[in-house]
């Protein structure tokens, strides 16, 4: 099956630093990757949609200057949390979508990255 | 209610029993998907049902979709302790969007 990895799996950083999270599709090419944030005991909230070679589309209320997304290739997307603050502490999950017959349906999710900002 | 809202929010059953989770949504959809998430882990895709389908099976899973009521149900038969997880429904809306809108999730506990 399609495998998506994330690195790092968990990170602790000081307030004000920037943190980069990588999302890779290991055995398939994904034209679209999605970034979600999940607070404890809550559902996934979509942050942005990332298409290879183009600018990411951010959801309403998500600061594009704070959450920088780069989708440099069909197998790699990165999310950088700039000047992280304690309220950015969360579980960040990426997913990659496979196009079948020109239609994207199933999203394959990475294992998530736990971010703790002190 | 919120798009993709599961009911009940938490369910505790004994091993061997069946577990039924319901999901309601508001807008017209292309498809509805069910995912499971073990604590602190990523999501695992369970099953996708398209808007023109009414029922789908996969192993011990049975999903129904009623577009007139804008609702779906996930049935897990003969539950096992390993089925303990959170389950989410997610809808892909009509109009070409590939985005998924997730429900709040439901915590299933299967006691051995």
Boltz contact constraints between the chains, C-beta under 6 A:
constraints:
  - contact:
      token1: [A, 43]
      token2: [B, 102]
      max_distance: 6.0
  - contact:
      token1: [A, 43]
      token2: [B, 104]
      max_distance: 6.0
  - contact:
      token1: [A, 43]
      token2: [B, 105]
      max_distance: 6.0
  - contact:
      token1: [A, 44]
      token2: [B, 102]
      max_distance: 6.0
  - contact:
      token1: [A, 46]
      token2: [B, 99]
      max_distance: 6.0
  - contact:
      token1: [A, 93]
      token2: [B, 42]
      max_distance: 6.0
  - contact:
      token1: [A, 104]
      token2: [B, 98]
      max_distance: 6.0
  - contact:
      token1: [A, 106]
      token2: [B, 45]
      max_distance: 6.0
  - contact:
      token1: [A, 109]
      token2: [B, 42]
      max_distance: 6.0
  - contact:
      token1: [A, 109]
      token2: [B, 43]
      max_distance: 6.0
  - contact:
      token1: [A, 110]
      token2: [B, 42]
      max_distance: 6.0
  - contact:
      token1: [A, 111]
      token2: [B, 41]
      max_distance: 6.0
  - contact:
      token1: [A, 111]
      token2: [B, 42]
      max_distance: 6.0
  - contact:
      token1: [A, 112]
      token2: [B, 42]
      max_distance: 6.0
